Amino acid sequence: MQFLPSRQTLRRALSIAPVAMLLSGCNMVVMHPSGDVAMQQRDLVLIATALMLLIIVPVVALIVLFAWRYRHANKDARYEPDWDHSTQLELIIWAAPLLIIICLGAVTWVGTHLLDPYRPLDRVAAGKPIAADVAPLEVQVVALDWKWLFIYPEQGIATVNELAAPVNRPIHFKIIASSVMNSFYIPALAGQIYAMPGMETKLNAVINKPGNYAGFSANYSGAGFSGMRFRFHGMSNDDFAGWVANAKKGGGMLDRAVYLKLAEPSEKEPVRRFASIDPALYNAALNQCVVPGTPCMADVMKADAARDGEAGHGSHGAPTPSDVTPQQGPHMDHGNMTMNMTPKTGPTGRGEGLVGAGLTPPSSPFRKPEAVALDAPAHQHSL
């Protein structure tokens, strides 16, 4: 006798088919990473989830129990309308969540400091410290519109939308952006790190298993954001040396002119390799002075700091917009803008606020990073 499924069985199977198809595309890489940093982050997520479930599961179970025991049809349930307090119950209700919160706080505090992306690694895997003679591989990452540029200063090469590193060797990423804010993320390697123009962020990580991993932007950055993806290859030392050798054979030189052309907005850029690089290119991109003749932010800040130091005994307030006069109009090129402002003659306050790459030294903690003359012609400070 041949078994034929009923209509109800077929209907149920068809109803869950779309869900099964969607789940078939999930590989749960965050829960099954291939890098030690990502593994520790995974463990932190699991520990925090388990601690929270210690409260959630009993509460849900008690809700079901109370609903069943004190249902209208249960005539044997105790009915005590005058009951209003229990010291023991109060202690349980408040003590249990408080202990969970203390544990969560301790785990978060310790994990946050141990997994600080700026903190150099002290191991490549659990129980496997870094050898004294192993130096980190330095990779300079530049988020462009809408592609990724990877510069290897030690190897003297650069790539577009392709990244590689030897397994069990620490990787030190220096990350910037050319125009808008972005986010560098390889789920199998480590957590995401923001890339911002005019400042540098860092990430220390290690890949422990050879493989081909996905990397992408985790922060919306414009029309081509969805295609801003790259491949990360974990390789043996010999394979990595061969990969570098192939890069040196294939492409030309990555200089400032090529960089400016590459920085123009484009989508789904193919993999490219450059056999040599301009050693000063990354610092120029960081300081927003790739365009010839554009003053670098570091030099501008140094000059401003020196000027503010000389005039420290003058005015005690921050200069108003009328205290600065445009020296030249803004230069905009491929998302990079530089506006040079020269203060009018006269004392200014001493800058004691936050100073960093991409920020002019403030004359007070409340001064905005940029000062634009309100009475300047519109074309001089138009964005």
DAKA-V453756 format. One record per backbone hydrogen bond with DSSP energy under -0.5 kcal/mol. CO is the residue of the C=O (numbers start at 1). NH is the residue of the N-H. If there is no record, write none. Layout:
co: (CO | CO)
nh: (NH | NH)
This chain:
co: (6 | 7 | 8 | 9 | 10 | 11 | 12 | 13 | 14 | 16 | 17 | 18 | 19 | 20 | 22 | 23 | 28 | 28 | 34 | 34 | 35 | 36 | 37 | 38 | 39 | 40 | 41 | 42 | 43 | 44 | 45 | 46 | 47 | 48 | 49 | 50 | 52 | 52 | 53 | 55 | 56 | 57 | 58 | 59 | 60 | 61 | 62 | 63 | 64 | 65 | 66 | 68 | 71 | 73 | 74 | 78 | 80 | 86 | 87 | 88 | 89 | 90 | 91 | 92 | 93 | 94 | 95 | 96 | 97 | 98 | 99 | 100 | 101 | 102 | 103 | 104 | 105 | 106 | 107 | 108 | 109 | 110 | 111 | 113 | 116 | 117 | 122 | 125 | 128 | 128 | 131 | 133 | 136 | 137 | 139 | 139 | 140 | 141 | 142 | 142 | 143 | 143 | 144 | 144 | 145 | 147 | 148 | 149 | 150 | 151 | 151 | 152 | 152 | 157 | 158 | 159 | 160 | 161 | 163 | 165 | 166 | 170 | 171 | 171 | 172 | 173 | 174 | 175 | 176 | 182 | 183 | 183 | 184 | 185 | 186 | 186 | 188 | 188 | 189 | 193 | 195 | 196 | 196 | 201 | 203 | 205 | 206 | 207 | 211 | 211 | 213 | 215 | 216 | 222 | 224 | 225 | 227 | 228 | 230 | 231 | 231 | 232 | 232 | 233 | 233 | 234 | 235 | 236 | 237 | 238 | 239 | 240 | 241 | 242 | 243 | 244 | 245 | 246 | 247 | 252 | 252 | 253 | 254 | 255 | 256 | 257 | 258 | 259 | 261 | 272 | 274 | 276 | 277 | 278 | 280 | 281 | 282 | 283 | 284 | 285 | 287 | 291 | 296 | 297 | 298 | 299 | 300 | 301 | 302 | 303 | 304 | 305 | 306 | 307 | 309 | 311 | 317 | 320 | 321 | 323 | 325 | 328 | 330 | 331 | 331 | 333 | 336 | 338 | 339 | 340 | 340 | 341 | 342 | 348 | 350 | 354 | 356 | 362 | 364 | 369 | 373 | 377 | 377 | 378 | 380)
nh: (10 | 11 | 12 | 13 | 14 | 15 | 16 | 17 | 18 | 20 | 21 | 22 | 23 | 24 | 25 | 26 | 31 | 32 | 208 | 209 | 39 | 40 | 41 | 42 | 43 | 44 | 45 | 46 | 47 | 48 | 49 | 50 | 51 | 52 | 53 | 54 | 55 | 56 | 57 | 59 | 60 | 61 | 62 | 63 | 64 | 65 | 66 | 67 | 68 | 69 | 70 | 71 | 74 | 75 | 77 | 80 | 83 | 90 | 91 | 92 | 93 | 94 | 95 | 96 | 97 | 98 | 99 | 100 | 101 | 102 | 103 | 104 | 105 | 106 | 107 | 108 | 109 | 110 | 111 | 112 | 113 | 114 | 115 | 116 | 119 | 204 | 130 | 128 | 124 | 125 | 134 | 135 | 138 | 172 | 141 | 174 | 151 | 176 | 144 | 149 | 178 | 179 | 146 | 147 | 266 | 144 | 161 | 142 | 159 | 140 | 153 | 156 | 157 | 152 | 274 | 150 | 272 | 231 | 233 | 235 | 169 | 137 | 173 | 205 | 139 | 203 | 141 | 201 | 143 | 195 | 185 | 218 | 193 | 216 | 189 | 190 | 34 | 35 | 38 | 184 | 182 | 177 | 199 | 175 | 173 | 171 | 36 | 168 | 213 | 234 | 232 | 230 | 185 | 225 | 227 | 228 | 229 | 217 | 215 | 163 | 233 | 213 | 234 | 165 | 235 | 211 | 167 | 240 | 241 | 242 | 243 | 244 | 245 | 246 | 247 | 248 | 249 | 250 | 251 | 275 | 276 | 255 | 278 | 259 | 260 | 261 | 262 | 263 | 264 | 160 | 158 | 254 | 279 | 281 | 284 | 285 | 286 | 287 | 289 | 288 | 297 | 294 | 300 | 301 | 302 | 303 | 304 | 305 | 306 | 307 | 308 | 309 | 310 | 311 | 312 | 314 | 349 | 323 | 324 | 344 | 342 | 340 | 332 | 333 | 338 | 336 | 333 | 331 | 341 | 327 | 328 | 343 | 325 | 314 | 352 | 362 | 359 | 353 | 367 | 360 | 376 | 380 | 381 | 381 | 330)
